[in-house]
Amino acid sequence: MSTTFIPRAAVRSLSRVVPCARSHTSRVAARCVHHGTPSTAASRPQLKSGAQQWVPRVSLPSVTQGRRTMFIQTETTPNADALKFNPNQRVLPESISSPFLEYLSPRSTLAPPHPSPLAGKLLNIDGVTSVFFGQDYITVTKDSATPWAHVKPEVFAIINEFMLSGQTIVNTVEDKAKEGGQDGMEIDSLAYDENDDEVVGMIKEILETRIRPAIQEDGGDIEFRGFHDGQVLLKLRGACRTCDSSTVTLKNGIESMLMHYIEEVKGVQQVLDQEEEIALQEFAKFEEKLRQQKGPNAAPSTVGKGSLDTVEG
């Protein structure tokens, strides 16, 4: 068995090389320990160019997702108990030739020829007494005892919900029994009629071009009921029907204009329906009863000519 001898010079050279390798290994190990835990940013997967970044979805509470609403403009009228609502879309169907429909009771909203589910809902609101549909606006009238603060929010909500749902505002059914549940005419009373004489034609033209736009602006409309013995018979609708200043409108406005342009016109009279005549009679009885109870020096309580608020000069 042979023995290999390593020269002494080679052993000294090897002893100098091994410590260097050991120290280099220890430095590498120390560096690996120091950087052994990768950072969070370095551990994230890198997106390739052109890849879409994932964005987590956050579900919001249902209370923050409100219902859809539409812009409904409100206008005051000369009648403190009537408001005009403009939904910025057509209200009356084009198939209806009448320029307006008026609903004065819940029953009228179900009766032919033009029942209206929207009018029915509005008339179910406490305090609402009538609903008037123009071609592009709705006039709601309430009683004087109910404040608008209680009525207006409900009217807004009902109109908004109804318009957005796409339901039919006014239906048309056959009126076999000739009930005529709504106040309105199948044919516009101011429309041209070849059978009208010259004076009636001029009266209609002035009412259509000069008077009606102003009354519609106030949430109402006007009907022509005839011309007899120099008197023009008219019927005010909508907000103007129950307005305290309707008499002033007829006399100072309409009558003055018609008499100025048409010499055959001697005056204007307002036509009252049977229900309105009965209401006026009952009101007159009530006024007389108050006058008897309070005596000649009674404190003011009502408004109108001949009422307790009127002081004779």
ZIPE-V489587 format. One line per field, one symbol per residue. phi: phi as a letter, one per 20 degrees, with the letter a starting at -180 (. if undefined). burial: b if it has 16 or more other C-alpha atoms within 10 Angstrom, else e. A space follows every 50 residues. Layout:
phi=???
burial=???
This chain:
phi=.ededeffffffffffffgfffffffffffffffdfefffffeffeeffn eeffdfedeefffeefffccecedcfcgefeccdddelbfdefffefffb ccddbgfffdefecfcfffffffefgofdbccdefcbcddddefedfffe eggffgfffffffffmfffceccfefelflfderdfdgfeffcfefffff ffffffffedeggffffencacdedqcclndeeccecmfffdffefffff fedfffffffecffedrcceedfffffffffffffffffffffenfeffg ccdpfnefeedfe
burial=eeeeeeeeeeeeeeeeeeeeeeeeeeeeeeeeeeeeeeeeeeeeeeeeee eeeeeeeeeeeeeeeeeeeeeeebebbebbbbbbbbbeeebbeeebebbb bbbbbbebbbbbbbbbbbbbbbbebebbbbbbbbbbbbbbbbeeeeebee beebbbeebbebbeeeeebbbeeeeeeeebbbebeeeebbeeeeeeeeeb bebbebbbeebbeebbebbbbbbbeebeeebbbbbbbbbbbbbeebeebb eeebbbbbbeeeeebbbbbbbeeeeeeeeeeeeeeebeebbeeeeeeeee eeeeeebbeeeee
